[in-house]
């Protein structure tokens, strides 16, 4: 968020799969850096929506909204988000730890491409995803345990670095590319765990 509100000057954020707002959430960090920032948070859980609307606040200069929609229906996400966001101006599309909930049958790469097609040049994609190729045996066991407890529609799919990198097709990846989250531009004094962080992340600009 600090990177996006800094040099690129992004002032609009579409946070898909945000969950209940907590400390240092998307809109707080964005509006602390840029009070005029506009943020739309998206979740498909109606219970989350009820709590979020009680907790969500905004600066007077900016705007926030919280909408109920499913990432598997990107047209619905875009239609509702357009009430608050100006799709003629750059938007940061944030998909943090959400796409593992979209199975291959729903073609998550097509969904991401469709979302990025809808935003203006100069927009950004910010994405993180649990990895299947870091500690692969442990991650496979984790996926199995999660899927045993969940409905068929809620099964998780962890993906490799190559599969995660495909989400950024046609975009300009910011350095250092697709890496484990602690290694994405760590600040001075940032704690980087000695053990493997089992996820991939990246930030990319739409040319």
HUHUBEL-V305536 format. One record per residue. N is the residue number from 0. D_FIRST is the distance of its C-alpha to the first C-alpha in Angstrom with 1 decimal. Layout:
BEGIN
N;D_FIRST, N;D_FIRST
END
This chain:
BEGIN
0;0.0, 1;3.8, 2;5.4, 3;5.1, 4;6.1, 5;8.4, 6;11.0, 7;10.6, 8;10.4, 9;9.0, 10;10.0, 11;10.7, 12;9.3, 13;11.9, 14;11.2, 15;14.4, 16;16.0, 17;14.0, 18;17.0, 19;17.9, 20;15.2, 21;15.3, 22;14.1, 23;10.4, 24;9.8, 25;7.3, 26;9.3, 27;9.9, 28;6.6, 29;6.0, 30;9.6, 31;10.0, 32;8.4, 33;10.0, 34;12.8, 35;13.9, 36;10.9, 37;12.6, 38;11.6, 39;14.0, 40;14.1, 41;16.8, 42;19.2, 43;22.9, 44;24.2, 45;26.1, 46;26.3, 47;22.5, 48;22.5, 49;25.1, 50;23.3, 51;19.9, 52;21.6, 53;23.1, 54;20.0, 55;17.6, 56;17.5, 57;16.0, 58;16.4, 59;19.5, 60;17.8, 61;15.3, 62;16.0, 63;15.2, 64;17.4, 65;18.1, 66;20.3, 67;22.6, 68;22.7, 69;23.0, 70;21.0, 71;24.5, 72;25.3, 73;22.6, 74;24.9, 75;24.7, 76;20.9, 77;20.9, 78;23.8, 79;22.4, 80;18.9, 81;20.8, 82;22.0, 83;18.8, 84;16.9, 85;18.7, 86;19.0, 87;20.5, 88;17.3, 89;14.2, 90;12.1, 91;9.2, 92;11.3, 93;9.8, 94;12.8, 95;12.2, 96;15.7, 97;17.5, 98;19.5, 99;21.9, 100;23.4, 101;24.4, 102;27.6, 103;28.9, 104;31.3, 105;28.6, 106;27.4, 107;23.6, 108;23.3, 109;25.0, 110;22.7, 111;19.5, 112;21.5, 113;22.6, 114;19.2, 115;18.2, 116;21.6, 117;20.9, 118;17.9, 119;18.5, 120;18.5, 121;15.4, 122;13.3, 123;11.1, 124;11.7, 125;9.5, 126;12.2, 127;13.7, 128;17.4, 129;20.2, 130;22.5, 131;26.2, 132;27.0, 133;25.8, 134;28.5, 135;29.9, 136;32.8, 137;30.8, 138;28.2, 139;31.1, 140;32.6, 141;29.4, 142;29.2, 143;32.9, 144;32.7, 145;29.9, 146;31.8, 147;35.0, 148;33.7, 149;32.0, 150;33.5, 151;33.9, 152;31.3, 153;28.7, 154;29.3, 155;26.5, 156;26.4, 157;24.7, 158;24.4, 159;24.9, 160;22.6, 161;24.6, 162;24.1, 163;20.3, 164;20.4, 165;22.4, 166;19.6, 167;18.3, 168;21.7, 169;22.0, 170;18.5, 171;17.6, 172;15.9, 173;13.7, 174;15.4, 175;16.2, 176;16.5, 177;16.9, 178;17.1, 179;17.0, 180;13.7, 181;14.8, 182;15.6, 183;12.4, 184;12.1, 185;13.2, 186;13.3, 187;16.7, 188;18.2, 189;15.9, 190;18.3, 191;19.0, 192;21.4, 193;24.8, 194;25.2, 195;23.7, 196;20.4, 197;21.6, 198;18.7, 199;17.3, 200;13.8, 201;12.7, 202;10.6, 203;13.1, 204;13.9, 205;16.8, 206;19.4
END
